[in-house]
Amino acid sequence: MPVPEFIRDLRSVIGHAPLWLPGVTGVVTDDAGRVLLTQRSDTGRWALPSGIPEPGEQLAVALAREVLEETGVEVVVDRLVSLWTQPPMTYPNGDVCQFVDHAFACRAVGGTAHVADDESLQVVWCEPAHLPELVGVQVQLVARALSGEPVPWFARSEGEQPG
C-alpha cells in the first residue's frame, strides 16, 4: 500500500510512535443494489473501498477520490453511516496507527468497476446476500448503510463496535 507523503514526513519525525489518523470507508451501491468490494493486495482479504484524507481535504471528497482511484467508479456520497475509533494496528514495519473511521453510504454514478491501482487484486460488485468474509466490522457497515437508517452509528462506550 502506498503511504501518503504527509505520513512519511510525520514518520521521519516520530518514528513508529502511535499515529492518530482519519479514515474514510465507502459502502458503494449500484442501481441493482449490489455492493462494491475490493480484494486488498496487502492481505488478500475482501474489503470496502477506503483510504486516508489528505491534510485539509473534506472527508466526503476524500472518499469519492479514493473510490475512483481504487476502483474506477465515480460516486456521490449520500450520508454518514458510522463514526468509529478502530483499535490500534501495528504494521509489519513497526508503525502503529489508530484510525477514526468515517463510513459513508455512496451511490455509483459513473465509471466501470476495475482494478485501478496497485492496492487491489480484484474489484467486484457483490449481492448483499452473498458477501464474502470482509475485514473487521465491514459486514455491519454494509447492513447499516443498506438499512437506510438516517442517524449515524457511533460508540457510546469503550469497546462497542458498529452493529
C-alpha positions as CSV (number, residue, x, y, z in Angstrom):
1,M,0.0,0.0,0.0
2,P,1.4,3.4,-0.9
3,V,2.0,5.6,2.2
4,P,0.8,9.2,1.7
5,E,3.7,11.7,1.6
6,F,2.4,13.6,4.6
7,I,2.5,10.4,6.7
8,R,6.1,9.6,5.5
9,D,7.0,13.1,6.6
10,L,5.4,12.6,10.1
11,R,7.1,9.2,10.5
12,S,10.5,10.8,9.8
13,V,10.0,12.8,12.9
14,I,8.0,10.4,15.2
15,G,9.3,7.1,14.1
16,H,7.0,4.2,14.8
17,A,5.1,6.0,17.6
18,P,1.3,5.8,17.6
19,L,-0.3,8.0,14.9
20,W,-4.0,9.0,15.2
21,L,-5.4,9.3,11.6
22,P,-8.8,10.0,10.0
23,G,-10.0,7.2,7.7
24,V,-12.9,7.0,5.2
25,T,-14.8,3.9,4.1
26,G,-17.5,3.7,1.4
27,V,-20.4,1.4,1.2
28,V,-21.0,1.9,-2.6
29,T,-24.1,0.5,-4.2
30,D,-25.1,0.5,-7.8
31,D,-28.6,0.7,-9.3
32,A,-29.1,-3.0,-8.9
33,G,-28.4,-2.8,-5.1
34,R,-25.0,-4.5,-5.3
35,V,-22.1,-3.5,-3.1
36,L,-18.6,-2.6,-4.5
37,L,-15.8,-4.6,-3.0
38,T,-12.0,-4.8,-3.4
39,Q,-9.7,-7.6,-2.7
40,R,-6.8,-6.0,-0.9
41,S,-3.3,-6.6,-2.4
42,D,-1.6,-6.4,1.0
43,T,-3.7,-9.0,2.8
44,G,-5.8,-10.8,0.1
45,R,-8.9,-10.0,2.1
46,W,-12.1,-8.5,0.8
47,A,-13.0,-5.0,1.9
48,L,-15.0,-1.9,1.2
49,P,-13.1,0.9,-0.6
50,S,-11.3,3.0,1.9
51,G,-8.5,5.5,2.4
52,I,-6.9,8.4,4.2
53,P,-7.8,12.0,3.5
54,E,-5.0,14.4,2.6
55,P,-4.5,17.2,5.1
56,G,-7.3,19.8,4.7
57,E,-9.4,17.5,2.4
58,Q,-13.1,17.2,3.2
59,L,-13.9,13.6,4.2
60,A,-16.6,13.0,1.6
61,V,-14.4,14.4,-1.1
62,A,-11.6,12.2,0.0
63,L,-13.8,9.1,-0.1
64,A,-15.0,9.9,-3.6
65,R,-11.4,10.4,-4.7
66,E,-10.3,7.1,-3.0
67,V,-13.1,5.1,-4.6
68,L,-12.3,6.4,-8.1
69,E,-8.6,5.9,-7.6
70,E,-9.0,2.3,-6.4
71,T,-11.9,1.1,-8.4
72,G,-12.6,3.4,-11.4
73,V,-16.2,4.0,-10.1
74,E,-17.4,7.6,-9.7
75,V,-19.7,8.1,-6.6
76,V,-21.9,10.5,-4.9
77,V,-21.6,10.4,-1.1
78,D,-25.1,10.4,0.4
79,R,-24.8,10.1,4.2
80,L,-22.6,9.2,7.1
81,V,-23.2,5.6,8.3
82,S,-20.9,5.4,11.3
83,L,-18.1,7.1,13.1
84,W,-15.8,4.6,14.9
85,T,-12.4,4.7,16.6
86,Q,-10.8,1.4,15.4
87,P,-8.4,-0.5,17.7
88,P,-4.7,0.4,17.2
89,M,-2.9,-1.6,14.5
90,T,0.8,-2.3,14.0
91,Y,2.1,-2.6,10.5
92,P,4.9,-5.1,9.6
93,N,7.4,-2.3,9.6
94,G,6.5,-1.5,13.2
95,D,4.4,1.7,12.5
96,V,1.5,2.0,14.9
97,C,-1.7,3.7,13.7
98,Q,-5.2,4.2,15.1
99,F,-7.9,5.3,12.7
100,V,-11.1,7.2,13.4
101,D,-13.1,5.8,10.5
102,H,-15.9,7.7,8.9
103,A,-18.1,5.2,6.9
104,F,-20.4,6.7,4.3
105,A,-23.2,5.3,2.1
106,C,-22.5,6.1,-1.6
107,R,-24.2,5.7,-4.9
108,A,-22.3,4.8,-8.1
109,V,-22.9,7.4,-10.8
110,G,-20.3,6.6,-13.4
111,G,-17.2,4.7,-14.4
112,T,-16.6,1.0,-14.7
113,A,-15.5,-1.2,-11.8
114,H,-12.0,-2.5,-12.3
115,V,-8.6,-2.7,-10.6
116,A,-7.4,0.9,-11.0
117,D,-4.3,0.9,-8.8
118,D,-1.9,-1.5,-7.0
119,E,-3.9,-1.6,-3.8
120,S,-6.4,-4.2,-5.1
121,L,-6.2,-7.6,-6.7
122,Q,-9.8,-7.6,-7.7
123,V,-12.7,-5.2,-7.8
124,V,-16.2,-6.7,-7.9
125,W,-19.9,-5.9,-7.5
126,C,-21.5,-8.3,-5.0
127,E,-25.0,-9.1,-4.0
128,P,-25.5,-8.1,-0.3
129,A,-26.9,-11.6,0.5
130,H,-23.7,-13.2,-0.8
131,L,-20.9,-11.1,0.7
132,P,-17.6,-12.8,1.2
133,E,-15.9,-12.5,4.6
134,L,-15.0,-8.9,5.0
135,V,-12.3,-7.1,7.0
136,G,-13.3,-6.2,10.6
137,V,-16.7,-4.7,11.1
138,Q,-17.4,-4.1,7.5
139,V,-20.4,-6.5,7.2
140,Q,-22.1,-4.4,9.9
141,L,-21.3,-1.2,8.0
142,V,-22.9,-2.7,4.9
143,A,-26.0,-3.7,6.8
144,R,-26.3,-0.3,8.4
145,A,-25.8,1.5,5.1
146,L,-28.4,-0.6,3.3
147,S,-30.9,-0.2,6.1
148,G,-31.3,3.5,5.2
149,E,-31.0,4.4,8.9
150,P,-30.5,8.2,8.8
151,V,-28.7,8.6,12.1
152,P,-25.1,7.5,12.1
153,W,-23.9,4.9,14.5
154,F,-21.2,5.8,17.0
155,A,-19.8,4.1,20.1
156,R,-21.3,5.2,23.4
157,S,-18.9,3.1,25.5
158,E,-15.4,1.7,25.2
159,G,-15.2,-1.5,23.2
160,E,-18.5,-1.0,21.4
161,Q,-18.5,-1.9,17.7
162,P,-20.7,-0.9,14.8
163,G,-23.8,-3.1,14.7
